Amino acid sequence: MDRTTSPSTLTHIGLLAKYELTKRFSNKSGMISLIAFMLIWAILLLYPIKSASEFIMLPSFRNVTEALFGPGSLRHLFEWPVAEFAVFWLAALYLFPMFSIFIAADQFSSDKQRGSLRFLTLRVSRTSLFFGRFLGQMLIQFMLIILTLLATIALASSRDISLLLPSITTSLLVMVNLVIILLPYTAAMAVLSLQANSARQASIFAIILWAVVSIVIAIVNMNFPQLSWLNWCLPGSQIASLINTQGLSSLALAPIPLLQTAVILFVGKVLMSRSAL
């Protein structure tokens, strides 16, 4: 007698992630978001990033940055082998987390309002659904990162073909860093999406949460300097320190977002298992 085994949790997570990826790039709203994202990065590539090679290594530009941020504060910025990637790094550190808040805002809220989450949990476990949606959103953002990196490589190579190899090696490090940076943001949006009634509400919750937590931590640090480690509790707290990094040294702060992600995902898993869907 043949026995059929049900798919494992990992299989369900993989299938859900694949569905999230294809859904994003096949429906109307997803395509509009993709077009808007690419237009913004096209403007950045054609103007500030394209112009980087013309002024970022000039002594006058270095003098200006030292006057604004202090001597040596951006020393590693001028050590990048490809000038275009130095500017890309500055822009991506702040823009990709902002995009993540909006891109990953509708992981559960819409389905919860429609009542389809209850139907989905009849087919797969809540754990599979939670982690599958999270992984799917990370794959979507991973694809967007690759697209922007490929465009930056093409831009640098069009200026000087000898920059092709260093552009590729540099882009791999940048890619790994950006994926790690986006992990806690995407995890946080998964948790907030469980509590929100819409993607817009989840984004608003995220903005309010980041603002309130930042203010509270700043007040605590002013009165209790010994608690300065609380700064690392907020996703993105290491971004300011990453600006003045280059090469493998940029991965030195990777444990911070990885630990944040683990904690947030654990909280999300608990909430998912106990929420009334």
ZIBELFEN-V318412 format. One record per pair of residues at least 12 apart in sequence whose C-alpha atoms are under 10 Angstrom apart, sorted by sequence separation. I is the first residue (numbers start at 1). GAP is how many residues later the second one is. If there is no record, write none. Layout:
I;GAP / I;GAP
This chain:
62;12 / 77;12 / 117;12 / 153;12 / 155;12 / 190;12 / 192;12 / 193;12 / 217;12 / 218;12 / 241;12 / 242;12 / 62;13 / 77;13 / 153;13 / 154;13 / 189;13 / 192;13 / 193;13 / 217;13 / 218;13 / 153;14 / 188;14 / 189;14 / 192;14 / 216;14 / 217;14 / 239;14 / 62;15 / 152;15 / 153;15 / 217;15 / 238;15 / 62;16 / 152;16 / 189;16 / 214;16 / 217;16 / 238;16 / 150;17 / 153;17 / 189;17 / 192;17 / 214;17 / 217;17 / 149;18 / 150;18 / 153;18 / 188;18 / 213;18 / 238;18 / 149;19 / 152;19 / 214;19 / 237;19 / 238;19 / 57;20 / 58;20 / 213;20 / 214;20 / 236;20 / 237;20 / 56;21 / 57;21 / 108;21 / 149;21 / 150;21 / 185;21 / 213;21 / 235;21 / 236;21 / 56;22 / 57;22 / 107;22 / 108;22 / 149;22 / 234;22 / 235;22 / 57;23 / 107;23 / 148;23 / 149;23 / 214;23 / 233;23 / 234;23 / 235;23 / 210;24 / 232;24 / 233;24 / 236;24 / 107;25 / 108;25 / 146;25 / 149;25 / 209;25 / 210;25 / 232;25 / 235;25 / 57;26 / 107;26 / 145;26 / 146;26 / 149;26 / 210;26 / 233;26 / 234;26 / 235;26 / 56;27 / 106;27 / 107;27 / 148;27 / 232;27 / 233;27 / 55;28 / 56;28 / 146;28 / 232;28 / 53;29 / 54;29 / 104;29 / 107;29 / 145;29 / 146;29 / 235;29 / 52;30 / 53;30 / 54;30 / 56;30 / 104;30 / 107;30 / 145;30 / 233;30 / 52;31 / 53;31 / 56;31 / 106;31 / 145;31 / 51;32 / 52;32 / 53;32 / 104;32 / 105;32 / 50;33 / 51;33 / 52;33 / 53;33 / 104;33 / 142;33 / 145;33 / 49;34 / 50;34 / 52;34 / 53;34 / 103;34 / 104;34 / 142;34 / 145;34 / 49;35 / 50;35 / 52;35 / 103;35 / 48;36 / 49;36 / 51;36 / 52;36 / 104;36 / 142;36 / 49;37 / 50;37 / 100;37 / 103;37 / 104;37 / 141;37 / 142;37 / 49;38 / 50;38 / 100;38 / 103;38 / 141;38 / 45;39 / 48;39 / 49;39 / 48;40 / 49;40 / 100;40 / 139;40 / 142;40 / 49;41 / 100;41 / 138;41 / 141;41 / 45;42 / 49;42 / 99;42 / 138;42 / 141;42 / 44;43 / 45;43 / 48;43 / 44;44 / 138;44 / 96;45 / 138;45 / 141;45 / 137;46 / 41;47 / 44;47 / 138;47 / 188;47 / 96;48 / 135;48 / 138;48 / 187;48 / 96;49 / 134;49 / 137;49 / 138;49 / 185;49 / 186;49 / 41;50 / 137;50 / 184;50 / 185;50 / 41;51 / 135;51 / 184;51 / 185;51 / 134;52 / 135;52 / 183;52 / 184;52 / 92;53 / 133;53 / 134;53 / 137;53 / 182;53 / 41;54 / 133;54 / 134;54 / 181;54 / 182;54 / 134;55 / 181;55 / 92;56 / 131;56 / 134;56 / 181;56 / 130;57 / 133;57 / 134;57 / 181;57 / 181;58 / 131;59 / 88;60 / 130;60 / 88;61 / 130;61 / 37;62 / 85;64 / 88;64 / 130;64 / 177;65 / 37;66 / 85;67 / 84;68 / 85;68 / 33;69 / 34;69 / 84;69 / 33;70 / 85;70 / 82;71 / 84;71 / 85;71 / 177;71 / 180;71 / 84;72 / 174;72 / 181;72 / 184;72 / 185;72 / 188;72 / 30;73 / 83;73 / 173;73 / 174;73 / 177;73 / 180;73 / 181;73 / 184;73 / 187;73 / 188;73 / 191;73 / 82;74 / 173;74 / 174;74 / 176;74 / 177;74 / 180;74 / 183;74 / 184;74 / 187;74 / 190;74 / 191;74 / 194;74 / 82;75 / 84;75 / 173;75 / 176;75 / 180;75 / 181;75 / 182;75 / 183;75 / 184;75 / 185;75 / 186;75 / 187;75 / 188;75 / 189;75 / 190;75 / 191;75 / 170;76 / 174;76 / 177;76 / 180;76 / 181;76 / 182;76 / 183;76 / 184;76 / 185;76 / 187;76 / 188;76 / 191;76 / 192;76 / 195;76 / 170;77 / 173;77 / 174;77 / 177;77 / 180;77 / 181;77 / 183;77 / 184;77 / 187;77 / 188;77 / 191;77 / 194;77 / 195;77 / 169;78 / 170;78 / 173;78 / 176;78 / 180;78 / 183;78 / 184;78 / 186;78 / 187;78 / 190;78 / 191;78 / 194;78 / 24;79 / 107;79 / 182;79 / 183;79 / 184;79 / 185;79 / 186;79 / 187;79 / 188;79 / 189;79 / 190;79 / 191;79 / 83;80 / 105;80 / 181;80 / 184;80 / 187;80 / 188;80 / 191;80 / 195;80 / 82;81 / 93;81 / 97;81 / 101;81 / 104;81 / 105;81 / 108;81 / 109;81 / 112;81 / 180;81 / 183;81 / 184;81 / 187;81 / 191;81 / 194;81 / 81;82 / 82;82 / 85;82 / 89;82 / 92;82 / 96;82 / 100;82 / 104;82 / 107;82 / 108;82 / 112;82 / 183;82 / 190;82 / 84;83 / 96;83 / 99;83 / 100;83 / 103;83 / 104;83 / 105;83 / 106;83 / 107;83 / 108;83 / 109;83 / 110;83 / 111;83 / 112;83 / 113;83 / 114;83 / 194;83 / 82;84 / 83;84 / 86;84 / 93;84 / 97;84 / 98;84 / 100;84 / 101;84 / 102;84 / 104;84 / 105;84 / 106;84 / 107;84 / 108;84 / 109;84 / 110;84 / 112;84 / 113;84 / 81;85 / 82;85 / 85;85 / 89;85 / 93;85 / 96;85 / 97;85 / 100;85 / 101;85 / 104;85 / 105;85 / 107;85 / 108;85 / 109;85 / 112;85 / 113;85 / 80;86 / 81;86 / 85;86 / 88;86 / 92;86 / 96;86 / 97;86 / 99;86 / 100;86 / 103;86 / 104;86 / 105;86 / 106;86 / 107;86 / 108;86 / 109;86 / 110;86 / 111;86 / 112;86 / 20;87 / 97;87 / 98;87 / 101;87 / 102;87 / 105;87 / 106;87 / 107;87 / 108;87 / 109;87 / 110;87 / 111;87 / 81;88 / 82;88 / 89;88 / 93;88 / 97;88 / 101;88 / 105;88 / 106;88 / 108;88 / 109;88 / 110;88 / 81;89 / 82;89 / 85;89 / 89;89 / 93;89 / 96;89 / 97;89 / 100;89 / 101;89 / 104;89 / 105;89 / 108;89 / 109;89 / 110;89 / 80;90 / 106;90 / 108;90 / 109;90 / 105;91 / 106;91 / 107;91 / 108;91 / 109;91 / 106;92 / 107;92 / 109;92 / 105;93 / 106;93 / 109;93 / 105;94 / 106;94 / 108;94 / 104;95 / 105;95 / 106;95 / 107;95 / 103;96 / 105;96 / 106;96 / 102;97 / 105;97 / 106;97 / 101;98 / 102;98 / 104;98 / 105;98 / 104;99 / 105;99 / 102;100 / 103;100 / 105;100 / 101;101 / 102;101 / 105;101 / 50;102 / 101;102 / 102;102 / 45;103 / 49;103 / 53;103 / 100;103 / 101;103 / 52;104 / 102;104 / 50;105 / 98;105 / 101;105 / 38;106 / 41;106 / 42;106 / 45;106 / 46;106 / 49;106 / 50;106 / 53;106 / 101;106 / 37;107 / 41;107 / 45;107 / 49;107 / 16;108 / 38;109 / 42;109 / 46;109 / 50;109 / 98;109 / 34;110 / 38;110 / 41;110 / 42;110 / 45;110 / 12;111 / 13;111 / 17;111 / 37;111 / 41;111 / 12;112 / 13;112 / 16;112 / 17;112 / 20;112 / 21;112 / 24;112 / 12;113 / 15;113 / 16;113 / 19;113 / 20;113 / 23;113 / 24;113 / 13;114 / 14;114 / 15;114 / 16;114 / 17;114 / 18;114 / 19;114 / 20;114 / 21;114 / 22;114 / 9;115 / 12;115 / 13;115 / 16;115 / 17;115 / 18;115 / 20;115 / 21;115 / 25;115 / 8;116 / 9;116 / 12;116 / 13;116 / 16;116 / 17;116 / 20;116 / 21;116 / 24;116 / 7;117 / 11;117 / 12;117 / 13;117 / 14;117 / 15;117 / 16;117 / 17;117 / 18;117 / 19;117 / 20;117 / 21;117 / 23;117 / 9;118 / 10;118 / 13;118 / 14;118 / 15;118 / 16;118 / 17;118 / 18;118 / 20;118 / 21;118 / 22;118 / 9;119 / 12;119 / 13;119 / 14;119 / 16;119 / 17;119 / 18;119 / 20;119 / 21;119 / 8;120 / 9;120 / 12;120 / 13;120 / 16;120 / 17;120 / 20;120 / 21;120 / 10;121 / 11;121 / 13;121 / 14;121 / 15;121 / 17;121 / 18;121 / 9;122 / 10;122 / 13;122 / 14;122 / 17;122 / 18;122 / 21;122 / 9;123 / 13;123 / 17;123 / 134;131 / 131;134 / 130;135 / 131;137 / 97;138 / 130;138 / 131;138 / 97;139 / 130;139 / 129;140 / 127;141 / 128;141 / 130;141 / 94;142 / 97;142 / 127;142 / 130;142 / 93;143 / 126;143 / 127;143 / 129;143 / 130;143 / 126;144 / 94;145 / 127;145 / 93;146 / 94;146 / 126;146 / 127;146 / 93;147 / 126;147 / 125;148 / 126;148 / 90;149 / 93;149 / 126;149 / 90;150 / 93;150 / 90;152 / 91;152 / 89;153 / 90;153 / 89;154 / 90;154 / 89;156 / 121;156 / 86;157 / 89;157 / 118;158 / 119;158 / 86;159 / 117;159 / 118;159 / 86;160 / 117;160 / 116;161 / 115;162 / 112;164 / 113;164 / 79;165 / 80;165 / 81;165 / 112;165 / 76;166 / 77;166 / 78;166 / 79;166 / 80;166 / 81;166 / 111;166 / 76;167 / 77;167 / 78;167 / 79;167 / 80;167 / 73;168 / 75;168 / 76;168 / 77;168 / 78;168 / 79;168 / 74;169 / 75;169 / 76;169 / 77;169 / 108;169 / 73;170 / 74;170 / 75;170 / 76;170 / 73;171 / 74;171 / 75;171 / 76;171 / 72;172 / 76;173
